[in-house]
């Protein structure tokens, strides 16, 4: 799998999954009925990279949202 070489913490909330990986990228999948996966309201069945400028250092999520903390690139 693409993340096997990374140290990552999988975050599961309701029907969506968030995977920030060590290189600062963020992958999400699952239901995005409220846009919470960052994929524009499209549900994703496979891990999909979220286009974010900067290195992701923390992720928080809820039913209607995802919040991302970005560090220096």
Secondary structure, 3 states (H helix, E strand, C coil): CCCCCCCEEEEEECCEEEEEECCCCEEEEECCCCCCCCCCCCCEEEEEECCCCCEEEEEEEECCEEEEEEECC
